[in-house]
């Protein structure tokens, strides 16, 4: 994913990868072709991001250009595992009851 790529450029690239016309994609998300053209050229914003992502077969994060860092997720999982282990120890000592 090109970080300098705009939302509109990503929409256009994904649409073209599918071989779809602007009109076809516009019909699928219930907007006009001129409106979608403006979105692809970053002249207008849209609230149809979830619909666009679904139709284009990508996540909303991918469409928006947000990359999830694997290391970030690894650290979160490790932190949650430590918290679970602590809760288990506290339950085992009778300090905490789960009902």
C-alpha positions in Angstrom: 0.0 0.0 0.0 1.4 3.4 -1.0 1.2 5.7 2.0 1.1 8.8 -0.3 -1.9 7.3 -2.1 -5.1 9.2 -1.3 -8.5 7.6 -0.5 -9.8 8.6 -3.9 -6.8 7.1 -5.7 -7.2 3.8 -3.7 -10.9 3.6 -4.7 -10.0 4.2 -8.3 -7.1 1.6 -8.2 -9.3 -1.1 -6.6 -12.1 -0.4 -9.0 -9.9 -0.6 -12.0 -8.3 -3.8 -10.7 -11.7 -5.3 -10.9 -12.2 -4.0 -14.4 -15.3 -2.0 -13.3 -16.5 1.2 -14.8 -17.2 4.2 -12.6 -20.9 3.8 -13.3 -20.9 0.2 -12.2 -19.3 0.9 -8.9 -21.5 4.0 -8.4 -24.7 1.9 -9.0 -23.5 -0.7 -6.5 -23.2 1.8 -3.7 -26.2 3.9 -4.7 -24.5 7.2 -5.7 -24.2 9.0 -9.0 -21.2 8.5 -11.3 -20.2 12.2 -11.2 -20.3 12.1 -7.4 -18.0 9.0 -7.3 -15.7 10.6 -9.9 -15.4 13.6 -7.5 -14.6 11.2 -4.6 -12.0 9.4 -6.7 -10.4 12.8 -7.6 -10.5 13.8 -3.9 -12.8 16.7 -4.6 -15.6 15.4 -2.4 -15.8 13.2 0.7 -18.2 10.3 1.2 -19.9 8.5 4.0 -20.1 5.4 1.8 -16.7 4.0 3.0 -18.1 0.8 4.5 -20.2 0.1 1.3 -17.2 0.8 -0.9 -15.0 -1.5 1.1 -17.5 -4.3 1.0 -18.2 -4.0 -2.7 -14.4 -3.7 -3.5 -13.6 -6.7 -1.2 -11.3 -5.0 1.2 -11.5 -3.9 4.8 -12.5 -0.4 5.8 -9.0 0.0 7.3 -7.4 -1.0 4.0 -9.6 1.3 2.0 -8.7 4.2 4.4 -5.0 3.3 4.1 -4.6 2.3 7.7 -2.0 -0.4 8.2 -2.1 -2.5 11.4 1.4 -3.0 12.7 2.0 -6.7 13.6 4.3 -5.7 16.5 1.6 -3.5 17.9 -0.8 -6.5 18.0 1.9 -8.8 19.4 2.5 -6.4 22.3 -1.3 -6.2 23.0 -1.6 -10.0 23.0 1.4 -10.3 25.4 -0.2 -7.7 27.7 -3.5 -9.4 27.7 -1.9 -12.8 28.4 -0.1 -11.3 31.4 -3.4 -9.9 32.7 -5.1 -13.2 32.3 -2.3 -15.0 34.1 -2.5 -12.5 37.0 -6.3 -12.9 37.2 -5.9 -16.7 37.3 -3.4 -16.4 40.2 -5.7 -14.1 42.1 -8.6 -16.6 41.6 -6.4 -19.5 42.7 -5.5 -17.6 46.0 -9.1 -16.8 46.6 -8.5 -13.1 46.2 -11.0 -12.9 43.3 -14.1 -14.9 42.5 -15.6 -15.2 39.1 -19.3 -15.9 39.3 
